[in-house]
């Protein structure tokens, strides 16, 4: 049985607990694709009559556990992180790409990287290695994780048995989707800051 099949079974058998564990593993850099896992979770909860919002919340909590674990490994692990990077080439490559993004864009990249492939999974490591403060890391991560989970779980929820269409669509247009979401967030922040500036005048 493949890892993704095992996690699917976990979600089916354990419900909310399975969703929490599955998303914690996915965000914790296990080889599980969110483009497959999250729409499948949406499909499962739709078939079983579970609350969509509650599911997104549980998945986001699981995602926070996974990302925070990676952050702590980067911040406190030291040799543990070096061993992981040496043993798993994919982790070393992913962290290398995420590291360059973090160095270029700073702490805000922890939020925006959650919306883009590869960096989305590995950005927690360079944030930890850079000793980024825990509070902004958690805030940026929470927003990014919640947005990504909401988009993909909702897609699977409303597509039902055709949830796998979402997987193919996201894989094909992931960069465009991510850029679109990031642009919407950027515009929202800019409008909010402008409104605050006007009120301050």
C-alpha positions in Angstrom: 0.0 0.0 0.0 1.4 3.4 -0.9 1.7 6.2 1.6 -1.1 8.2 0.1 -3.4 5.2 0.1 -2.5 4.5 3.8 -3.4 8.1 4.6 -6.6 8.0 2.7 -7.5 4.9 4.8 -6.6 6.8 7.9 -9.0 9.6 7.1 -11.8 7.1 6.2 -11.4 5.2 9.5 -10.6 7.9 12.0 -12.6 10.8 10.7 -11.6 14.1 12.4 -8.6 12.4 14.1 -7.5 11.0 10.8 -7.8 14.4 9.1 -5.7 16.0 11.8 -3.0 13.3 11.6 -3.0 13.3 7.8 -2.6 17.0 7.4 0.1 17.1 10.2 2.1 14.6 8.2 1.6 16.4 4.9 2.7 19.7 6.3 5.5 18.0 8.2 7.3 17.2 4.9 6.1 13.6 4.6 5.9 12.6 0.9 2.2 13.3 0.6 0.8 15.7 -2.0 -1.7 18.2 -0.7 -3.2 18.4 -4.2 -4.3 14.8 -3.6 -4.9 14.7 0.1 -6.9 17.9 0.7 -9.5 17.5 -2.1 -9.9 13.8 -1.0 -10.6 15.0 2.5 -13.2 17.4 1.1 -14.8 14.5 -0.7 -14.9 12.3 2.3 -16.5 14.9 4.6 -19.1 15.7 1.9 -20.1 12.0 1.6 -20.3 11.7 5.4 -22.2 14.9 6.1 -19.4 16.5 8.1 -19.2 20.3 8.5 -16.9 21.8 5.9 -15.8 24.6 8.2 -15.0 22.2 11.1 -13.0 20.1 8.7 -11.0 23.0 7.4 -10.3 24.0 11.0 -9.2 20.5 12.0 -7.0 20.3 8.9 -5.5 23.7 9.7 -4.7 22.7 13.2 -3.0 19.6 11.9 -1.1 21.7 9.4 0.1 24.0 12.2 1.4 21.0 14.1 3.3 19.8 11.1 4.8 23.2 10.1 5.7 24.0 13.7 7.5 20.7 14.0 9.6 21.5 11.0 10.3 25.0 12.4 11.5 23.6 15.7 13.7 21.1 13.9 15.3 24.0 12.0 15.6 26.2 15.1 16.6 23.7 17.7 17.6 20.5 15.8 21.0 21.5 14.5 22.6 18.2 13.8 19.1 16.5 13.4 18.4 18.8 10.5 21.8 18.1 8.9 21.1 14.4 9.2 17.7 14.7 7.6 19.1 16.8 4.7 22.0 14.4 4.1 19.7 11.4 4.2 16.9 12.7 2.0 18.0 14.6 -1.1 14.4 15.9 -1.7 14.4 17.6 1.6 17.8 19.2 1.0 16.7 20.4 -2.5 13.4 21.7 -1.1 15.0 23.5 1.8 17.6 25.0 -0.5 14.8 26.6 -2.7 12.9 27.7 0.4 16.0 29.2 1.9 16.6 31.4 -1.1 13.0 32.6 -0.9 13.3 33.3 2.8 16.5 35.2 2.4 15.1 37.3 -0.4 11.7 38.2 1.0 12.1 37.8 4.8 9.5 36.7 7.3 6.6 37.6 5.0 7.7 34.7 2.8 6.4 32.3 5.5 2.9 33.3 4.5 3.2 33.6 0.7 5.3 30.5 0.4 2.4 28.5 1.8 0.6 29.1 -1.5 3.4 27.9 -3.8 4.7 24.4 -4.6 7.8 23.0 -2.9 8.5 26.2 -0.9 5.0 25.7 0.7 6.2 22.5 2.4 9.8 23.5 3.3 9.7 27.2 4.2 9.4 26.3 8.0 13.0 24.9 8.0 14.8 28.2 6.9 12.5 30.2 9.2 13.7 28.0 12.1 17.3 28.1 11.0 17.1 31.9 10.8 15.7 32.0 14.4 12.6 33.8 13.3 10.4 34.7 16.3 7.8 32.2 17.0 4.8 34.6 17.2 5.1 36.0 13.6 5.9 32.6 12.3 2.7 31.1 13.8 0.6 34.0 12.6 1.9 34.0 9.0 1.7 30.2 8.9 -1.8 30.1 10.2 -3.1 32.4 7.5 -1.3 30.6 4.7 -2.3 27.2 5.9 -5.9 28.2 6.4 -6.2 29.7 2.9 -4.6 26.7 1.1 -6.7 24.2 3.1 -9.9 26.2 2.5 -9.3 26.3 -1.3 -8.5 22.6 -1.8 -10.8 21.0 0.8 -13.7 23.2 -0.5 -13.0 22.1 -4.1 -13.1 18.4 -3.1 -16.2 19.0 -1.0 -18.2 20.5 -3.9 -16.8 18.3 -6.6 -17.8 15.2 -4.7 -16.8 11.9 -6.4 -15.0 14.0 -9.1 -12.5 15.3 -6.5 -9.6 13.9 -8.5 -10.4 16.5 -11.2 -9.2 19.1 -8.7 -5.9 17.2 -8.3 -5.2 17.4 -12.0 -6.4 21.0 -12.3 -4.2 22.2 -9.4 -1.2 20.3 -10.7 -1.6 21.9 -14.1 -2.4 25.4 -13.0 -0.8 25.5 -9.5 1.4 28.5 -10.1 -1.4 30.5 -11.7 -3.8 29.6 -8.8 -1.1 30.4 -6.2 -0.3 33.7 -7.9 -3.9 34.6 -8.0 -4.5 33.9 -4.4 -1.4 35.8 -3.4 -2.5 38.8 -5.5 -5.9 38.9 -3.9 -4.3 38.8 -0.4 -1.8 41.5 -1.4 -4.5 43.8 -2.8 -6.6 43.2 0.4 -3.6 44.1 2.6 -2.9 47.2 0.5 -6.5 48.4 0.7 -6.6 47.8 4.4 -3.4 49.7 5.0 -4.5 52.6 2.8 -7.8 52.7 4.7 -6.0 52.8 8.0 -3.7 55.6 6.7 -6.7 57.7 5.7 -8.3 57.2 9.1 -5.0 58.3 10.8 -5.0 61.6 8.8 
